[in-house]
Amino acid sequence: MKELLALLEGAGHTDFRDARGPMGFTQRQAGGKFTIDEAAAFIERLQDSESDGSAPVDVAPAARLTAVERTLRGVPDAALAAELQRRGWIVCEP
């Protein structure tokens, strides 16, 4: 735990809570409670980012999808295009 905290501080965070969003910690992890495997994975990720100079995580949090958006992601592209055309839209492939 001390090694993980030291690496987080080296990455610019003050504690586990501060690193929760950028690192993707759960609420439990933000409280400093990790399984051995979780801690090892985060330590490895932070060490790898130090060695290659990249950021350890994506800074932007993942957007939350609405129920409709989640449903539409499961619909095949052809079916979505057909429905849009039926409604009068012009559809073309990217």
N, C-alpha and C positions, 0 to 999 in steps of 0.2 A: 504494500500500500504506500509505503514511504517513497519507493521508486516511482510509482505512478504519479503521486502528488508532485514530486520533484520535476518530472517531465512535463506535467501540466503547467507548473509555475514557469518552467523554461519556455513554454509555448505562449506565455502571457496571461494565464488564468490565475486567479487568486486562490481558488479552491474547487472542489468537485461541483458545487452548485453553480459557480460562475461558468464552468465548462460544460454544463448540462446541455444547453442548446447546440453549441458548435460541435461537441463531441458525440451528440446523440445519446447521452446517458438517460436511463430511465429515472424515475423519481427515487427508487431504491438506491441506484448507483450514485445519484447526486448527493445522497446522504452518506456516501463513503462505504457502501456495502456492495462488494463484488464477489463473485465466485472466483476461484483460482484461475479458471479458464478465461473468464471475462477480463480480469486484470491483466493476464498475460497477453491477450489479444490487443488491448488498448496500449499496453507498454510497447509491444512490437510495432503497432501502427505509429505511435509517437516517435519511436527510434528510427523507423524507416523515413518518416517525414523530415527528421533532423538531418539524416545522412544525405538525402537528395535535395534538401532545401525547399520542399514543397509544403503547402499547408496540409495539416493532418486530416482535415475534414472539409466538407462543403460548408460555406458560411451561411448560405440561405437555407432556412428550414423548408422541409417538404410541405407543399400546399395540401391542405385538407380538401378532399373531394366530397361533393354532395352525393346523395344516394343516386340521383339521376346520372351524374357523371360516372359513378362507379358502374352503373348498369350499362351505359353507353359504351364503356370501354370493352365490354364483353360482346358487343354486337359486331359481326363481320363488316369490313369496309364496304363490300358490295351492297349489303343490305342497307347500310346508312346512306350510301350514295343513291340507291334506288328510292328510298323514302324521301330524301331531299328533292330529287327530280320530280317525284309525284306531287310534291308541294310547290313546284314551280321554280326551284333553284337550279342554277347552272352549276354542274359539278365537273371538275377535271382532276386528273391524277397529279400529284406534286412532281 
